[in-house]
């Protein structure tokens, strides 16, 4: 899960910098925020839709 959120964060950063031409610092902050939210989501619910909370917490 950590690796998935890291990959998503890096891809988002590259999209924001090279495609959307955002400031590097702003793109870094936004990609870290989105990747951390995704990591929390994946820890709580797994990779699927949120039907139930992970029982291993």
LINFEN-V799325 format. One record per backbone hydrogen bond with DSSP energy under -1.0 kcal/mol. CO is the residue of the C=O (numbers start at 1). NH is the residue of the N-H. If there is no record, write none. Layout:
co->CO nh->NH
co->CO nh->NH
This chain:
co->1 nh->5
co->2 nh->6
co->3 nh->7
co->4 nh->8
co->5 nh->9
co->6 nh->10
co->7 nh->11
co->8 nh->12
co->9 nh->13
co->10 nh->14
co->11 nh->15
co->12 nh->16
co->13 nh->17
co->14 nh->18
co->15 nh->19
co->15 nh->20
co->16 nh->22
co->23 nh->27
co->24 nh->28
co->25 nh->29
co->26 nh->30
co->27 nh->31
co->28 nh->32
co->29 nh->33
co->30 nh->34
co->31 nh->35
co->32 nh->36
co->33 nh->37
co->34 nh->38
co->35 nh->39
co->36 nh->40
co->37 nh->41
co->38 nh->42
co->39 nh->43
co->40 nh->44
co->41 nh->45
co->42 nh->46
co->44 nh->54
co->49 nh->51
